[in-house]
Amino acid sequence: MIAQGKHLSIRKMRAVEEDFLLYLKWMTDPLTMKYWEGMTEHFTYQRVIEEYWAGIREGVIPCIIIYQGKSIGFCQFCILNPQYYEVPAKLYYSFAGRTELVYGIDIFLGETEYRNHGIGSQALMLLMRALFSDYHADCLMIDPKIHNTRAIRCYHKAGFRDLFIVPHRELQDGIYHDSLIMGLKKSKT
């Protein structure tokens, strides 16, 4: 278990059919794809498996978010550096010290009926606490596309601050979108 709260928990995604089918369901939902991969991306069961193992080889920890016993979302995290994150080193190090342990995170609720109830914010806070305490992160970074205003509001509520924009960073639906790089340092208290 990555993190455990009162009603929420986060566990590692397993290389089993149940988890692959769950992720496939979310990655074929238009409301998720609008912000995650784009409407022109087409996920298959085979693609889910291939991306899962590619992420594992790169050090990404994929996870399932569980609310009151039901799997409702996905998050992932990995150790970052400027090259892995594909951002200018000068900007990256203006936030993160060269010796700091930095984790990048991604998160979404795949079950759309659980959105807009504060559950995503709670899941994000649970993941953040685990990364700071159990994984010894010094800081966290997240990179929403600038048109994903709901996610950006959620990250601001969690304490993330805007660091810089990387223009034309992510290709989605044939258009390169700008990414807002946001960061949060571990509290010194």
Disulfide bonds with the S-S distance in Angstrom:
none
